[in-house]
Amino acid sequence: MSITSTICKSIIFTSLAIANAASAETLWSDNSISYLKNVNEFQLLENDNINVITFEHASGHNWGDVFFFVDRITASQDQNNGHYEETYGELSARLSLSYLTGEKLAFGAISDLYIAGIYEHDTGNSNNFGFGFNNYLLGVGASWDVKGFSYLSSNVYLADNDDTDNDYQLTLAWGYPIALGNHDIIIDGYIDWSSAADDHSADFHFNPQVRLDVGKYFGKPKFFEVGIEYSYWHNKFGINGLDNENTVSAMVKVHL
């Protein structure tokens, strides 16, 4: 086991331990389930009928924050492709350096600094052929206080990859609410950029969502949302020479 994966596990386990400590304070929390149906084809997965169900958890605490999601992807057999199913998940935890040091580490637009870790797990099956991996990412992060954004974060990681050479990853994540009269719109998403290595190219993934708070019209704001997700991916999974992916998915999201 590499040093990177060991430290990453320590960050995640320490975060979970602190979350259960008496001094831990939850500032906010959100759980949701989403259903996505692609309008056009993904790269590498070209089945006619692709469905994605996603469970997400996000929470902020006095000691840092946690983000966790699981995607369940299924695709029916068609004339050109076999049956496909995959479960992919990520667990991300960040430990606040302000909490660890007892000193508020904020300057300019930066509201806090973090030690960050991610665990990525994939279990897939394509036409009875199984595959999967476990990746561990370790790095540093920052939260930003920028007018208009409900949240804005940036993280830089060293990735200890299971099936490919190790690389570096930069991740930006944001949430930007917009009120238009009586209509509430949420724009959120992320950007991932991973560096090249001997066995793969650098890749870039831009993945925003635009959703309308439909629940608000029925007296239940921030409960039921409808919208679209857009995926732009250059050199998907680091595979050089793939055309740029441009995929739009219709989606519904329910907050639990």
N, C-alpha and C positions, 0 to 999 in steps of 0.2 A: 504494500500500500504506500502511495507516494505521500510526501510531506504535505502537498497541497490538499489532497483529499482528507488527510487526517485533521488538518487545521480547519478545513471547511466544515467537517462533521462537528468539531469542537464548537465552532461559532454557532451552528444551528442548535446543538444540544444545550449549549449555555443559554441561548436565547429562550428556549423552551423552559429551561429550569428557572430562569429569572421570571418568566411569565407566570409561573406557579408560586412564586415567593410572596410573602406577606407584603413586601414593599412595592410590588408591581401594581401599576395603575393603568387600566385600559382607557384611552382617551376617545377612541371611536372604533367601530367594527362593522363590517359588512360581509354578508354571504349572499351568493346569487347562483342561479342556474340559467344558462343560455342555450338556445338552439339556433344553429346556423345552417343555411341551405345555400350552396354556391349557385350563382347565376351562370358563371362560365367556368371553364376547366382550370384545375390546379396543374402545376407542373409535376411530373413523375407519377401522379395519381389521376388517371384519365377516365375512370369509370363514369357511367352516365348518372348514377344515383349516389351522391356522397352526402352524408349527414354527420354533423358534429354537435355533440352535447358537452357543455363545459360547466364544471362546478368551480367557483372562485371564492376564496376567502381573503380579505384584506383587513388589517387592523393596525392601529397606531397605539403606542404605549409610552410611558414615561422613560422606558429603557431603550426604545427603538421601534421597529416595525416588522411586520410579517406579511408576506404575500404567498399564497398557495393556490395552484389551480391544477385540475385534471381534465384533459380532453379525451373523450371517447369518440373515435372516428370509425365509421362503418361505410362500406361501399359495396353495392350489390354486384354480382357477376353480370357481365353483359357480353356482347358478341366478341369484343376484343380484349377484355380484361377479366381476371378471376376475382372471386370474392376477397375483400380486404377488410381487416379490422385492426385497430391500433388503440392502445391506451398510453397517453403521454402526460407526464406531470412534472411540475417544478415546485420546489419549496425554497423560498427565499427569505432570509432573515438578516436584519441589520442591527448591530449593537451601537447605540449612541455613544460617541466619545464624550459628550457633555455629561451623560449619566455616569460613565465609567470614571471620569476624572473629577466629577463634582464641580467643574467649571463650565460655564456657558460658552461653547465654541461657536460663536456666530460673528460674522463680519461681512459687510456689504450686503449682497443679496443672499448669501449663504446663511441658512438658519441652523444647520447642524452638520456634523461630520460623523461618518460611521465606518466600522469594520463590517464587511458584507460577505455573505456566502450564499451559494445556490447549489442545490442538488437537483439534477435532471435525471429522470428515469423514463425509459421507453420500453414498452412491450408490444410488439406488432406481429401480425400474421397475414401473409399475402398468399392466397391460394394454397394453404396448408404449409407454407414455408415460414418458420418463425424467425424473428430477429429482435434485437433490443440492445440497450446500452445503459450505463450509469456514468454520468459526468459530474465532476465537482468543480465549482468555480469559487475562487477566493479573491477578494479585493477590497477596495475602499470606495466610499460613496459620499454623496452630499445631498441635502435637501435645500431647495431654493424657495425664497419668498419673493414671488414675482406677481405683480398686480394682475388680477383677473384669473389666475390659475388656482384651482382648488388644491392641487399638488403638482410639484415638479421635482423630479429627482434625476440624478446622474450617478452612474457606477462604472468603475473600471475593474476588470477581473483578469486573473490568470486562470485559464481553463485546463483542467486535467481531464482529457477526453479518453473515453474507452476505446473507440474504434479508429480514431485519427490522431495525428500528432497534436501536441498541445499548442494552444494559441492564446491570443488576448481578445477580450471582448469589451466593447463599450456599449452601455445600455442607457437610454434616455426614456423616461416615462412621464406622462403628463395627464392632467384632467383639466378641462376648461369648460365651465358651464356658461350657457348663454340664455338670457331671458328675452323673449320677443313677445311683448304684450303678455298674454296669458299662457304662452307656450314656453316650456323649459326644454332646452336642448343640451345634451351632454356630448362633448367631443373629448375622447380620451384615447390612449394607445401607447405605443412604444416604438423605439428604433433600436435595433441591434446591429452592430458592426463587429465582425470577427476578422482577425488578421489572417494572412496566408501562412501556410507551413509547407514543408516539403511534399506532402501528399494531398494538399487541397488549396484552393484559391481563397482569397478574401471574399467574404459575402456581406451583403447589406440587406436588411429587412425592415421595411416601413409598414406598420400595421395599425392604422387608426380605425376607430369606430365613431359613428355619428348616430345618436339615439334620441328619440323624442319621448318625454315622460308622459305616456298616455294615462297612467294611473291618476295623475293630477286632475284630469277631467271628471273622475268618478270619486273624488274625495280621498284618494289614497296616493298621495305624491310619493315619488321615489320607490314605487313598488313594481310597476309594470312598464317596460320600455320596448319600443320597436325602432328598428333602424337598419343600418348597413355596416358591414365591415369590409375594408379594402386591404388587400395584401399586395405589396410590391416587393419582389425578392430578386436580387441580382446575384447570380452564381449560387442558387439555392443549395444548401447543405455543403457549400464550398466546391461544387462541381463546376469546373470551368467550362465555358462554352454554352451553358444552358441559356435559352432566351430569357429575357426578364419576365418574371411572373407578374401578371396583372389580373387579379381575381377579385370579384365583388361577390359578397354573400349577404343575403337577406337574413335578418336575425330578430329574435325576441329575447328579452331578458327579464327574469323575475327575481326580485330581491326578497330573501327569506326573512 
